[in-house]
Amino acid sequence: MKIKYNSPVVLTFVFLCTLVLLLNQLLFHNLIALWFSAPGKGSFSSSSVRNWIDLVTHILGHANWNHLTGNLLIILIVGPMLEDIYGSLSLLFMMFITAFITGGINAIFFSTGLLGASGIVFMMILLASFTNFRKGEIPLTFILVLIFYIGNEIISSFKNDGVAHFVHIIGGFCGSVFGFFRKTSTVQQSK
């Protein structure tokens, strides 16, 4: 038996996130703050190319090992299945769009910086709940995930706990939109 690099987008993402945190802790102590966090409202400059790049690269930076492992465990569980169903390029595109949207919303509405892959996690969770979508039906799994995960984030958003709950909500919204439109177009194409 041999080990297979079975999910190139997910595995490469996991390795990059881990490498960024390792480099930040061992060699370049401000690496994440400087290059892997999205600016908040008042800090974003539309003329700064770096600020535009940070709207996406923030998903590679994590505050600590607990933050990293919490996100990556779910990505490693759900991501390979999604990459198999939707394809590597489609999943990469969905991750990029989710990162850009969450980073952009943070820069417009919130004064704090943003880092971490939790928006990607919630995108994947909601997207996964669409895997058995049929035309004219709404999967009960989607409704339950929406209630439990997103409902909890809406309630938690009223706490001042340093967690960007809006990113979870927006990530979940992105996953819902991707799942709905991807599955709807797949169902229509199969007719």
LOVO-521630 format. One record per atom (N, C-alpha, C, O): atom name; residue number from 1; residue in three letters; x, y, z. Coordinates in steps of 0.001 Angstrom, whole numbers. Layout:
BEGIN
CA,NUM,Ala,X,Y,Z
...
This chain:
BEGIN
N,1,Met,837,-1194,0
CA,1,Met,0,0,0
C,1,Met,870,1242,0
O,1,Met,1946,1275,598
N,2,Lys,376,2261,-687
CA,2,Lys,1109,3520,-694
C,2,Lys,187,4651,-245
O,2,Lys,-1035,4559,-364
N,3,Ile,783,5695,263
CA,3,Ile,29,6877,689
C,3,Ile,-237,7726,-536
O,3,Ile,671,7993,-1324
N,4,Lys,-1484,8154,-698
CA,4,Lys,-1889,8934,-1870
C,4,Lys,-2230,10367,-1450
O,4,Lys,-2898,10585,-440
N,5,Tyr,-1778,11305,-2212
CA,5,Tyr,-2120,12727,-2012
C,5,Tyr,-3516,12918,-2618
O,5,Tyr,-3668,13500,-3692
N,6,Asn,-4523,12417,-1908
CA,6,Asn,-5860,12208,-2453
C,6,Asn,-6698,13468,-2643
O,6,Asn,-7667,13448,-3402
N,7,Ser,-6362,14519,-1998
CA,7,Ser,-7179,15734,-2063
C,7,Ser,-6237,16930,-2157
O,7,Ser,-5970,17588,-1151
N,8,Pro,-5731,17217,-3360
CA,8,Pro,-4650,18202,-3485
C,8,Pro,-4974,19597,-2967
O,8,Pro,-4113,20223,-2349
N,9,Val,-6169,20102,-3192
CA,9,Val,-6499,21447,-2716
C,9,Val,-6561,21469,-1196
O,9,Val,-5971,22341,-559
N,10,Val,-7271,20513,-618
CA,10,Val,-7433,20478,840
C,10,Val,-6087,20234,1518
O,10,Val,-5735,20943,2460
N,11,Leu,-5343,19254,1057
CA,11,Leu,-4062,18945,1698
C,11,Leu,-3055,20078,1554
O,11,Leu,-2346,20397,2509
N,12,Thr,-2982,20687,382
CA,12,Thr,-2069,21815,194
C,12,Thr,-2468,22974,1101
O,12,Thr,-1606,23624,1691
N,13,Phe,-3770,23236,1215
CA,13,Phe,-4255,24289,2105
C,13,Phe,-3858,24005,3551
O,13,Phe,-3384,24898,4253
N,14,Val,-4049,22769,3995
CA,14,Val,-3698,22377,5366
C,14,Val,-2196,22567,5603
O,14,Val,-1795,23112,6631
N,15,Phe,-1375,22121,4662
CA,15,Phe,70,22266,4818
C,15,Phe,494,23734,4820
O,15,Phe,1374,24119,5591
N,16,Leu,-121,24561,3964
CA,16,Leu,217,25991,3938
C,16,Leu,-149,26679,5254
O,16,Leu,641,27457,5790
N,17,Cys,-1340,26394,5772
CA,17,Cys,-1751,26988,7063
C,17,Cys,-792,26587,8175
O,17,Cys,-413,27415,9003
N,18,Thr,-403,25329,8193
CA,18,Thr,519,24830,9214
C,18,Thr,1892,25480,9058
O,18,Thr,2504,25883,10047
N,19,Leu,2374,25583,7833
CA,19,Leu,3668,26213,7569
C,19,Leu,3679,27677,8002
O,19,Leu,4652,28142,8595
N,20,Val,2607,28400,7708
CA,20,Val,2528,29815,8093
C,20,Val,2614,29957,9611
O,20,Val,3344,30816,10105
N,21,Leu,1887,29136,10354
CA,21,Leu,1933,29229,11816
C,21,Leu,3313,28818,12345
O,21,Leu,3837,29454,13259
N,22,Leu,3897,27771,11782
CA,22,Leu,5246,27359,12196
C,22,Leu,6267,28471,11962
O,22,Leu,7057,28793,12850
N,23,Leu,6247,29049,10771
CA,23,Leu,7181,30141,10463
C,23,Leu,6958,31337,11382
O,23,Leu,7912,31979,11819
N,24,Asn,5693,31630,11670
CA,24,Asn,5369,32749,12554
C,24,Asn,5925,32507,13959
O,24,Asn,6446,33428,14588
N,25,Gln,5815,31293,14440
CA,25,Gln,6252,31007,15802
C,25,Gln,7756,30796,15929
O,25,Gln,8337,31103,16970
N,26,Leu,8392,30276,14881
CA,26,Leu,9804,29936,14987
C,26,Leu,10762,30982,14425
O,26,Leu,11841,31192,14979
N,27,Leu,10381,31638,13334
CA,27,Leu,11332,32523,12665
C,27,Leu,10875,33973,12511
O,27,Leu,11618,34899,12836
N,28,Phe,9694,34161,12031
CA,28,Phe,9207,35504,11697
C,28,Phe,7979,35822,12554
O,28,Phe,6849,35558,12144
N,29,His,8199,36377,13722
CA,29,His,7148,36507,14727
C,29,His,5995,37443,14356
O,29,His,4954,37417,15013
N,30,Asn,6154,38244,13348
CA,30,Asn,5060,39120,12902
C,30,Asn,4515,38717,11536
O,30,Asn,3756,39470,10926
N,31,Leu,4893,37547,11057
CA,31,Leu,4495,37098,9722
C,31,Leu,2977,37109,9540
O,31,Leu,2475,37632,8545
N,32,Ile,2256,36544,10481
CA,32,Ile,797,36469,10350
C,32,Ile,179,37855,10428
O,32,Ile,-700,38190,9634
N,33,Ala,626,38652,11367
CA,33,Ala,86,40013,11506
C,33,Ala,334,40848,10258
O,33,Ala,-514,41648,9864
N,34,Leu,1492,40664,9636
CA,34,Leu,1848,41482,8481
C,34,Leu,1273,40975,7163
O,34,Leu,893,41778,6311
N,35,Trp,1202,39649,6979
CA,35,Trp,870,39110,5661
C,35,Trp,-348,38199,5608
O,35,Trp,-845,37906,4520
N,36,Phe,-841,37746,6754
CA,36,Phe,-1918,36765,6741
C,36,Phe,-3084,37154,7642
O,36,Phe,-3671,36306,8313
N,37,Ser,-3408,38426,7650
CA,37,Ser,-4607,38909,8343
C,37,Ser,-5219,40028,7500
O,37,Ser,-4519,40900,6987
N,38,Ala,-6520,39975,7376
CA,38,Ala,-7227,40988,6582
C,38,Ala,-7408,42250,7421
O,38,Ala,-7726,42167,8608
N,39,Pro,-7207,43408,6814
CA,39,Pro,-7381,44660,7556
C,39,Pro,-8855,44913,7869
O,39,Pro,-9754,44455,7163
N,40,Gly,-9066,45651,8941
CA,40,Gly,-10420,46019,9307
C,40,Gly,-10792,47387,8757
O,40,Gly,-9999,48047,8086
N,41,Lys,-12010,47791,9057
CA,41,Lys,-12519,49098,8646
C,41,Lys,-11589,50186,9190
O,41,Lys,-11221,50165,10365
N,42,Gly,-11223,51108,8353
CA,42,Gly,-10311,52174,8753
C,42,Gly,-8858,51841,8473
O,42,Gly,-8033,52747,8362
N,43,Ser,-8522,50545,8353
CA,43,Ser,-7151,50131,8051
C,43,Ser,-6984,49753,6587
O,43,Ser,-5866,49732,6072
N,44,Phe,-8078,49458,5922
CA,44,Phe,-8013,49018,4528
C,44,Phe,-7813,50216,3607
O,44,Phe,-8506,51227,3717
N,45,Ser,-6857,50082,2704
CA,45,Ser,-6615,51113,1707
C,45,Ser,-6827,50496,326
O,45,Ser,-6132,49549,-41
N,46,Ser,-7757,51013,-422
CA,46,Ser,-8062,50456,-1742
C,46,Ser,-6902,50636,-2720
O,46,Ser,-6861,49966,-3753
N,47,Ser,-5970,51519,-2416
CA,47,Ser,-4805,51707,-3294
C,47,Ser,-3654,50774,-2935
O,47,Ser,-2640,50760,-3632
N,48,Ser,-3789,50000,-1871
CA,48,Ser,-2744,49080,-1437
C,48,Ser,-2985,47686,-2020
O,48,Ser,-3968,47026,-1685
N,49,Val,-2092,47255,-2878
CA,49,Val,-2188,45914,-3462
C,49,Val,-2122,44867,-2356
O,49,Val,-2833,43863,-2393
N,50,Arg,-1272,45111,-1387
CA,50,Arg,-1140,44170,-274
C,50,Arg,-2454,44000,486
O,50,Arg,-2803,42884,871
N,51,Asn,-3180,45084,703
CA,51,Asn,-4469,44980,1390
C,51,Asn,-5445,44119,595
O,51,Asn,-6220,43361,1179
N,52,Trp,-5413,44230,-718
CA,52,Trp,-6296,43406,-1561
C,52,Trp,-5893,41930,-1457
O,52,Trp,-6755,41053,-1393
N,53,Ile,-4610,41665,-1441
CA,53,Ile,-4129,40282,-1304
C,53,Ile,-4512,39717,59
O,53,Ile,-4898,38554,174
N,54,Asp,-4400,40556,1097
CA,54,Asp,-4745,40126,2460
C,54,Asp,-6215,39745,2606
O,54,Asp,-6571,38983,3505
N,55,Leu,-7079,40274,1723
CA,55,Leu,-8494,39895,1779
C,55,Leu,-8680,38408,1506
O,55,Leu,-9715,37837,1850
N,56,Val,-7685,37781,890
CA,56,Val,-7748,36340,615
C,56,Val,-6793,35552,1510
O,56,Val,-7158,34491,2016
N,57,Thr,-5578,36057,1710
CA,57,Thr,-4567,35280,2442
C,57,Thr,-4849,35158,3943
O,57,Thr,-4189,34381,4634
N,58,His,-5813,35908,4444
CA,58,His,-6133,35812,5875
C,58,His,-6550,34409,6275
O,58,His,-6441,34049,7447
N,59,Ile,-7025,33608,5328
CA,59,Ile,-7459,32242,5652
C,59,Ile,-6277,31321,5972
O,59,Ile,-6473,30233,6512
N,60,Leu,-5066,31743,5646
CA,60,Leu,-3878,30929,5941
C,60,Leu,-3290,31218,7315
O,60,Leu,-2519,30410,7832
N,61,Gly,-3635,32351,7917
CA,61,Gly,-3085,32740,9212
C,61,Gly,-3991,32320,10359
O,61,Gly,-5213,32435,10266
N,62,His,-3395,31837,11431
CA,62,His,-4156,31441,12623
C,62,His,-3453,31965,13866
O,62,His,-2229,32103,13886
N,63,Ala,-4224,32252,14889
CA,63,Ala,-3693,32869,16108
C,63,Ala,-2803,31924,16903
O,63,Ala,-1814,32354,17497
N,64,Asn,-3148,30633,16919
CA,64,Asn,-2392,29652,17705
C,64,Asn,-2740,28244,17222
O,64,Asn,-3515,28070,16281
N,65,Trp,-2151,27241,17885
CA,65,Trp,-2357,25854,17457
C,65,Trp,-3785,25385,17671
O,65,Trp,-4295,24605,16866
N,66,Asn,-4442,25832,18725
CA,66,Asn,-5847,25452,18938
C,66,Asn,-6734,26005,17834
O,66,Asn,-7611,25307,17325
N,67,His,-6507,27252,17469
CA,67,His,-7263,27883,16383
C,67,His,-7040,27103,15091
O,67,His,-7992,26802,14369
N,68,Leu,-5793,26781,14804
CA,68,Leu,-5447,26056,13580
C,68,Leu,-6073,24666,13554
O,68,Leu,-6749,24307,12590
N,69,Thr,-5852,23887,14601
CA,69,Thr,-6352,22507,14592
C,69,Thr,-7874,22454,14600
O,69,Thr,-8465,21565,13988
N,70,Gly,-8513,23398,15288
CA,70,Gly,-9978,23439,15273
C,70,Gly,-10527,23606,13865
O,70,Gly,-11503,22955,13491
N,71,Asn,-9899,24480,13086
CA,71,Asn,-10334,24684,11703
C,71,Asn,-9923,23526,10797
O,71,Asn,-10730,23041,10004
N,72,Leu,-8689,23089,10910
CA,72,Leu,-8187,22094,9967
C,72,Leu,-8786,20716,10152
O,72,Leu,-8899,19968,9181
N,73,Leu,-9174,20354,11365
CA,73,Leu,-9805,19050,11556
C,73,Leu,-11105,18943,10759
O,73,Leu,-11359,17928,10111
N,74,Ile,-11910,19973,10810
CA,74,Ile,-13168,19945,10057
C,74,Ile,-12884,19989,8557
O,74,Ile,-13534,19287,7783
N,75,Ile,-11923,20803,8145
CA,75,Ile,-11568,20872,6726
C,75,Ile,-11059,19518,6233
O,75,Ile,-11382,19111,5117
N,76,Leu,-10270,18817,7044
CA,76,Leu,-9754,17505,6652
C,76,Leu,-10847,16436,6614
O,76,Leu,-10742,15474,5853
N,77,Ile,-11883,16594,7420
CA,77,Ile,-12984,15625,7426
C,77,Ile,-13930,15866,6254
O,77,Ile,-14308,14920,5562
N,78,Val,-14314,17109,6026
CA,78,Val,-15332,17440,5019
C,78,Val,-14720,17745,3649
O,78,Val,-15298,17397,2619
N,79,Gly,-13573,18384,3637
CA,79,Gly,-12971,18868,2395
C,79,Gly,-12711,17816,1326
O,79,Gly,-13075,18035,171
N,80,Pro,-12090,16672,1664
CA,80,Pro,-11828,15679,615
C,80,Pro,-13093,15184,-88
O,80,Pro,-13091,14970,-1300
N,81,Met,-14165,15005,671
CA,81,Met,-15435,14586,64
C,81,Met,-15920,15659,-919
O,81,Met,-16353,15343,-2027
N,82,Leu,-15845,16918,-506
CA,82,Leu,-16284,18012,-1374
C,82,Leu,-15394,18134,-2600
O,82,Leu,-15886,18384,-3701
N,83,Glu,-14090,17961,-2421
CA,83,Glu,-13176,18030,-3557
C,83,Glu,-13456,16901,-4549
O,83,Glu,-13339,17088,-5760
N,84,Asp,-13824,15740,-4033
CA,84,Asp,-14171,14616,-4895
C,84,Asp,-15470,14883,-5665
O,84,Asp,-15575,14554,-6847
N,85,Ile,-16448,15476,-4995
CA,85,Ile,-17758,15743,-5613
C,85,Ile,-17692,16904,-6603
O,85,Ile,-18188,16794,-7724
N,86,Tyr,-17086,18007,-6194
CA,86,Tyr,-17117,19235,-6998
C,86,Tyr,-15881,19418,-7885
O,86,Tyr,-15913,20188,-8846
N,87,Gly,-14810,18721,-7567
CA,87,Gly,-13564,18871,-8311
C,87,Gly,-12641,19864,-7624
O,87,Gly,-13085,20759,-6905
N,88,Ser,-11350,19687,-7860
CA,88,Ser,-10333,20510,-7199
C,88,Ser,-10444,21980,-7574
O,88,Ser,-10398,22844,-6699
N,89,Leu,-10588,22277,-8854
CA,89,Leu,-10648,23681,-9274
C,89,Leu,-11902,24380,-8752
O,89,Leu,-11843,25539,-8339
N,90,Ser,-13024,23686,-8769
CA,90,Ser,-14256,24287,-8248
C,90,Ser,-14142,24572,-6755
O,90,Ser,-14551,25636,-6290
N,91,Leu,-13587,23622,-6005
CA,91,Leu,-13437,23837,-4562
C,91,Leu,-12468,24983,-4289
O,91,Leu,-12716,25814,-3415
N,92,Leu,-11371,25029,-5030
CA,92,Leu,-10418,26130,-4872
C,92,Leu,-11095,27468,-5169
O,92,Leu,-10890,28440,-4441
N,93,Phe,-11888,27523,-6219
CA,93,Phe,-12623,28739,-6565
C,93,Phe,-13585,29132,-5440
O,93,Phe,-13663,30306,-5080
N,94,Met,-14315,28165,-4884
CA,94,Met,-15254,28458,-3792
C,94,Met,-14522,28951,-2551
O,94,Met,-15010,29844,-1858
N,95,Met,-13368,28384,-2266
CA,95,Met,-12573,28839,-1121
C,95,Met,-12072,30260,-1345
O,95,Met,-12104,31086,-432
N,96,Phe,-11611,30543,-2552
CA,96,Phe,-11113,31883,-2890
C,96,Phe,-12239,32920,-2756
O,96,Phe,-12050,33965,-2134
N,97,Ile,-13386,32632,-3330
CA,97,Ile,-14519,33570,-3273
C,97,Ile,-14954,33787,-1828
O,97,Ile,-15203,34923,-1424
N,98,Thr,-15047,32721,-1050
CA,98,Thr,-15444,32845,360
C,98,Thr,-14438,33693,1127
O,98,Thr,-14828,34556,1913
N,99,Ala,-13148,33457,906
CA,99,Ala,-12110,34251,1576
C,99,Ala,-12227,35722,1198
O,99,Ala,-12160,36595,2064
N,100,Phe,-12399,35995,-78
CA,100,Phe,-12486,37379,-545
C,100,Phe,-13727,38081,10
O,100,Phe,-13650,39233,438
N,101,Ile,-14854,37399,4
CA,101,Ile,-16096,38002,517
C,101,Ile,-15985,38267,2014
O,101,Ile,-16336,39355,2470
N,102,Thr,-15502,37296,2788
CA,102,Thr,-15402,37515,4238
C,102,Thr,-14367,38590,4560
O,102,Thr,-14584,39413,5450
N,103,Gly,-13249,38585,3845
CA,103,Gly,-12237,39629,4047
C,103,Gly,-12767,40998,3674
O,103,Gly,-12527,41977,4381
N,104,Gly,-13490,41068,2562
CA,104,Gly,-14066,42341,2113
C,104,Gly,-15110,42882,3067
O,104,Gly,-15120,44075,3372
N,105,Ile,-15986,42016,3539
CA,105,Ile,-17018,42456,4494
C,105,Ile,-16372,42932,5786
O,105,Ile,-16820,43906,6392
N,106,Asn,-15315,42240,6206
CA,106,Asn,-14595,42677,7404
C,106,Asn,-14009,44074,7206
O,106,Asn,-14104,44923,8093
N,107,Ala,-13402,44310,6041
CA,107,Ala,-12778,45606,5761
C,107,Ala,-13798,46736,5668
O,107,Ala,-13464,47892,5929
N,108,Ile,-15026,46419,5303
CA,108,Ile,-16062,47435,5159
C,108,Ile,-16769,47728,6482
O,108,Ile,-17064,48884,6787
N,109,Phe,-17042,46681,7271
CA,109,Phe,-17927,46849,8425
C,109,Phe,-17288,46709,9802
O,109,Phe,-17855,47193,10781
N,110,Phe,-16138,46068,9911
CA,110,Phe,-15584,45762,11229
C,110,Phe,-14199,46383,11390
O,110,Phe,-13396,46363,10457
N,111,Ser,-13923,46922,12546
CA,111,Ser,-12668,47640,12760
C,111,Ser,-11501,46724,13120
O,111,Ser,-10350,47159,13078
N,112,Thr,-11767,45489,13466
CA,112,Thr,-10687,44572,13837
C,112,Thr,-10159,43825,12619
O,112,Thr,-10851,43690,11610
N,113,Gly,-8923,43343,12727
CA,113,Gly,-8357,42504,11679
C,113,Gly,-9025,41142,11684
O,113,Gly,-9773,40804,12601
N,114,Leu,-8746,40377,10659
CA,114,Leu,-9387,39069,10507
C,114,Leu,-8337,38048,10098
O,114,Leu,-7541,38301,9194
N,115,Leu,-8331,36892,10759
CA,115,Leu,-7470,35811,10336
C,115,Leu,-8105,34472,10657
O,115,Leu,-8904,34356,11585
N,116,Gly,-7743,33468,9883
CA,116,Gly,-8227,32115,10120
C,116,Gly,-9126,31609,9011
O,116,Gly,-9614,32370,8176
N,117,Ala,-9328,30308,9030
CA,117,Ala,-10081,29623,7980
C,117,Ala,-11489,29244,8398
O,117,Ala,-12096,28374,7774
N,118,Ser,-12025,29872,9434
CA,118,Ser,-13351,29470,9900
C,118,Ser,-14453,29775,8881
O,118,Ser,-15457,29065,8841
N,119,Gly,-14290,30799,8070
CA,119,Gly,-15260,31043,6999
C,119,Gly,-15260,29899,6003
O,119,Gly,-16315,29510,5501
N,120,Ile,-14083,29355,5713
CA,120,Ile,-13956,28202,4817
C,120,Ile,-14609,26983,5465
O,120,Ile,-15298,26216,4792
N,121,Val,-14395,26803,6763
CA,121,Val,-15001,25688,7490
C,121,Val,-16514,25733,7351
O,121,Val,-17132,24727,7002
N,122,Phe,-17118,26880,7619
CA,122,Phe,-18573,26985,7559
C,122,Phe,-19085,26881,6126
O,122,Phe,-20175,26358,5893
N,123,Met,-18307,27375,5167
CA,123,Met,-18682,27199,3765
C,123,Met,-18755,25710,3448
O,123,Met,-19710,25249,2824
N,124,Met,-17738,24957,3882
CA,124,Met,-17702,23525,3597
C,124,Met,-18815,22762,4308
O,124,Met,-19406,21844,3739
N,125,Ile,-19098,23143,5552
CA,125,Ile,-20150,22456,6302
C,125,Ile,-21501,22611,5601
O,125,Ile,-22221,21630,5415
N,126,Leu,-21843,23843,5212
CA,126,Leu,-23129,24066,4539
C,126,Leu,-23133,23463,3142
O,126,Leu,-24151,22925,2704
N,127,Leu,-22011,23546,2437
CA,127,Leu,-21903,22944,1110
C,127,Leu,-22091,21432,1191
O,127,Leu,-22752,20839,338
N,128,Ala,-21516,20815,2204
CA,128,Ala,-21642,19360,2378
C,128,Ala,-23089,18940,2606
O,128,Ala,-23491,17843,2219
N,129,Ser,-23862,19805,3230
CA,129,Ser,-25267,19448,3491
C,129,Ser,-26100,19433,2211
O,129,Ser,-27256,19009,2234
N,130,Phe,-25533,19888,1102
CA,130,Phe,-26215,19882,-199
C,130,Phe,-25842,18679,-1061
O,130,Phe,-26280,18590,-2208
N,131,Thr,-25046,17758,-537
CA,131,Thr,-24533,16687,-1389
C,131,Thr,-25623,15775,-1946
O,131,Thr,-25412,15146,-2983
N,132,Asn,-26764,15686,-1300
CA,132,Asn,-27835,14847,-1840
C,132,Asn,-29068,15664,-2230
O,132,Asn,-30201,15207,-2084
N,133,Phe,-28836,16847,-2715
CA,133,Phe,-29887,17759,-3157
C,133,Phe,-30566,17230,-4424
O,133,Phe,-29891,16774,-5347
N,134,Arg,-31880,17289,-4466
CA,134,Arg,-32664,16916,-5650
C,134,Arg,-33568,18083,-6011
O,134,Arg,-33998,18836,-5137
N,135,Lys,-33852,18228,-7283
CA,135,Lys,-34708,19323,-7744
C,135,Lys,-36065,19266,-7031
O,135,Lys,-36694,18212,-6927
N,136,Gly,-36486,20424,-6552
CA,136,Gly,-37779,20522,-5876
C,136,Gly,-37749,20086,-4421
O,136,Gly,-38790,20045,-3767
N,137,Glu,-36581,19765,-3912
CA,137,Glu,-36452,19336,-2528
C,137,Glu,-35415,20185,-1799
O,137,Glu,-34458,20675,-2398
N,138,Ile,-35621,20346,-525
CA,138,Ile,-34617,20977,329
C,138,Ile,-34189,19906,1323
O,138,Ile,-35018,19414,2088
N,139,Pro,-32909,19535,1329
CA,139,Pro,-32457,18484,2239
C,139,Pro,-32665,18884,3701
O,139,Pro,-32314,19990,4111
N,140,Leu,-33237,17973,4471
CA,140,Leu,-33424,18211,5899
C,140,Leu,-32065,18428,6569
O,140,Leu,-31962,19199,7523
N,141,Thr,-31029,17756,6078
CA,141,Thr,-29693,17958,6649
C,141,Thr,-29275,19412,6522
O,141,Thr,-28669,19967,7438
N,142,Phe,-29595,20034,5390
CA,142,Phe,-29268,21449,5202
C,142,Phe,-30008,22307,6227
O,142,Phe,-29415,23195,6838
N,143,Ile,-31289,22046,6413
CA,143,Ile,-32092,22836,7365
C,143,Ile,-31543,22684,8785
O,143,Ile,-31421,23667,9516
N,144,Leu,-31212,21451,9171
CA,144,Leu,-30688,21229,10517
C,144,Leu,-29314,21861,10713
O,144,Leu,-29047,22456,11758
N,145,Val,-28451,21737,9724
CA,145,Val,-27135,22376,9812
C,145,Val,-27299,23887,9900
O,145,Val,-26621,24552,10682
N,146,Leu,-28197,24413,9096
CA,146,Leu,-28464,25854,9118
C,146,Leu,-28930,26295,10505
O,146,Leu,-28457,27301,11033
N,147,Ile,-29848,25547,11082
CA,147,Ile,-30376,25901,12407
C,147,Ile,-29289,25805,13472
O,147,Ile,-29086,26741,14245
N,148,Phe,-28588,24667,13510
CA,148,Phe,-27622,24446,14585
C,148,Phe,-26356,25283,14435
O,148,Phe,-25940,25951,15381
N,149,Tyr,-25751,25254,13271
CA,149,Tyr,-24488,25965,13100
C,149,Tyr,-24687,27467,12954
O,149,Tyr,-24095,28247,13701
N,150,Ile,-25499,27870,12017
CA,150,Ile,-25674,29303,11769
C,150,Ile,-26497,29943,12885
O,150,Ile,-26213,31069,13296
N,151,Gly,-27500,29243,13372
CA,151,Gly,-28286,29759,14498
C,151,Gly,-27409,30034,15707
O,151,Gly,-27536,31078,16347
N,152,Asn,-26527,29106,16018
CA,152,Asn,-25588,29294,17126
C,152,Asn,-24687,30502,16890
O,152,Asn,-24387,31245,17824
N,153,Glu,-24255,30701,15643
CA,153,Glu,-23378,31838,15335
C,153,Glu,-24126,33167,15462
O,153,Glu,-23559,34162,15915
N,154,Ile,-25376,33179,15069
CA,154,Ile,-26174,34408,15213
C,154,Ile,-26325,34752,16697
O,154,Ile,-26171,35908,17089
N,155,Ile,-26624,33755,17511
CA,155,Ile,-26749,33978,18957
C,155,Ile,-25393,34409,19541
O,155,Ile,-25328,35339,20345
N,156,Ser,-24334,33740,19140
CA,156,Ser,-22995,34038,19660
C,156,Ser,-22467,35388,19204
O,156,Ser,-21581,35955,19843
N,157,Ser,-23001,35910,18106
CA,157,Ser,-22502,37192,17587
C,157,Ser,-22772,38352,18539
O,157,Ser,-22186,39424,18393
N,158,Phe,-23651,38143,19509
CA,158,Phe,-23944,39196,20484
C,158,Phe,-22963,39174,21656
O,158,Phe,-23009,40046,22524
N,159,Lys,-22076,38176,21681
CA,159,Lys,-21052,38086,22723
C,159,Lys,-19817,38845,22265
O,159,Lys,-19535,38927,21069
N,160,Asn,-19099,39388,23204
CA,160,Asn,-17834,40042,22893
C,160,Asn,-16706,39081,23268
O,160,Asn,-16034,39256,24284
N,161,Asp,-16512,38055,22422
CA,161,Asp,-15563,36993,22747
C,161,Asp,-14351,36949,21821
O,161,Asp,-13566,36003,21883
N,162,Gly,-14189,37949,20971
CA,162,Gly,-13039,37994,20080
C,162,Gly,-13140,37078,18877
O,162,Gly,-12191,36969,18101
N,163,Val,-14278,36418,18710
CA,163,Val,-14495,35526,17568
C,163,Val,-15320,36278,16529
O,163,Val,-16321,36913,16859
N,164,Ala,-14895,36202,15282
CA,164,Ala,-15611,36882,14190
C,164,Ala,-16765,35989,13725
O,164,Ala,-16677,35330,12689
N,165,His,-17826,35979,14493
CA,165,His,-18975,35120,14179
C,165,His,-19590,35450,12825
O,165,His,-20157,34575,12171
N,166,Phe,-19483,36699,12404
CA,166,Phe,-20035,37069,11105
C,166,Phe,-19341,36289,9986
O,166,Phe,-19969,35982,8973
N,167,Val,-18055,35963,10157
CA,167,Val,-17325,35194,9147
C,167,Val,-17942,33805,9017
O,167,Val,-18073,33281,7911
N,168,His,-18315,33218,10130
CA,168,His,-18958,31905,10104
C,168,His,-20285,31995,9351
O,168,His,-20600,31139,8524
N,169,Ile,-21046,33028,9645
CA,169,Ile,-22351,33207,8999
C,169,Ile,-22183,33440,7499
O,169,Ile,-22875,32822,6690
N,170,Ile,-21262,34334,7131
CA,170,Ile,-21022,34627,5705
C,170,Ile,-20453,33395,4999
O,170,Ile,-20852,33094,3875
N,171,Gly,-19534,32685,5637
CA,171,Gly,-18997,31452,5060
C,171,Gly,-20099,30430,4823
O,171,Gly,-20145,29787,3774
N,172,Gly,-20987,30282,5803
CA,172,Gly,-22124,29371,5646
C,172,Gly,-23048,29812,4520
O,172,Gly,-23557,28985,3764
N,173,Phe,-23259,31110,4415
CA,173,Phe,-24079,31639,3323
C,173,Phe,-23439,31311,1975
O,173,Phe,-24123,30875,1049
N,174,Cys,-22133,31522,1869
CA,174,Cys,-21424,31205,618
C,174,Cys,-21582,29730,268
O,174,Cys,-21881,29393,-877
N,175,Gly,-21383,28845,1251
CA,175,Gly,-21541,27409,1010
C,175,Gly,-22944,27054,573
O,175,Gly,-23130,26193,-287
N,176,Ser,-23940,27712,1159
CA,176,Ser,-25336,27472,777
C,176,Ser,-25586,27894,-660
O,176,Ser,-26210,27166,-1432
N,177,Val,-25099,29069,-1012
CA,177,Val,-25274,29574,-2379
C,177,Val,-24559,28666,-3377
O,177,Val,-25130,28294,-4402
N,178,Phe,-23296,28307,-3073
CA,178,Phe,-22555,27416,-3978
C,178,Phe,-23282,26089,-4142
O,178,Phe,-23444,25597,-5259
N,179,Gly,-23717,25513,-3031
CA,179,Gly,-24397,24217,-3083
C,179,Gly,-25694,24277,-3848
O,179,Gly,-25982,23405,-4667
N,180,Phe,-26477,25301,-3584
CA,180,Phe,-27772,25423,-4256
C,180,Phe,-27601,25599,-5759
O,180,Phe,-28224,24886,-6546
N,181,Phe,-26758,26549,-6158
CA,181,Phe,-26621,26817,-7586
C,181,Phe,-25852,25719,-8317
O,181,Phe,-26149,25431,-9476
N,182,Arg,-24882,25112,-7668
CA,182,Arg,-24143,24016,-8296
C,182,Arg,-25050,22817,-8514
O,182,Arg,-25061,22219,-9590
N,183,Lys,-25801,22474,-7493
CA,183,Lys,-26680,21309,-7590
C,183,Lys,-27855,21586,-8521
O,183,Lys,-28283,20696,-9257
N,184,Thr,-28383,22812,-8497
CA,184,Thr,-29482,23157,-9394
C,184,Thr,-29022,23056,-10843
O,184,Thr,-29736,22505,-11680
N,185,Ser,-27839,23582,-11149
CA,185,Ser,-27342,23514,-12535
C,185,Ser,-27007,22083,-12925
O,185,Ser,-27183,21706,-14084
N,186,Thr,-26523,21271,-11972
CA,186,Thr,-26233,19858,-12261
C,186,Thr,-27506,19094,-12558
O,186,Thr,-27543,18284,-13485
N,187,Val,-28566,19345,-11773
CA,187,Val,-29852,18687,-11993
C,187,Val,-30419,19081,-13356
O,187,Val,-30936,18229,-14079
N,188,Gln,-30328,20357,-13712
CA,188,Gln,-30860,20826,-14984
C,188,Gln,-30062,20273,-16161
O,188,Gln,-30642,19967,-17203
N,189,Gln,-28734,20138,-16014
CA,189,Gln,-27906,19603,-17077
C,189,Gln,-28178,18132,-17329
O,189,Gln,-28018,17660,-18455
N,190,Ser,-28588,17395,-16296
CA,190,Ser,-28817,15967,-16455
C,190,Ser,-30149,15660,-17128
O,190,Ser,-30424,14500,-17434
N,191,Lys,-30984,16673,-17368
CA,191,Lys,-32270,16466,-18045
C,191,Lys,-32086,16253,-19508
O,191,Lys,-33064,16064,-20231
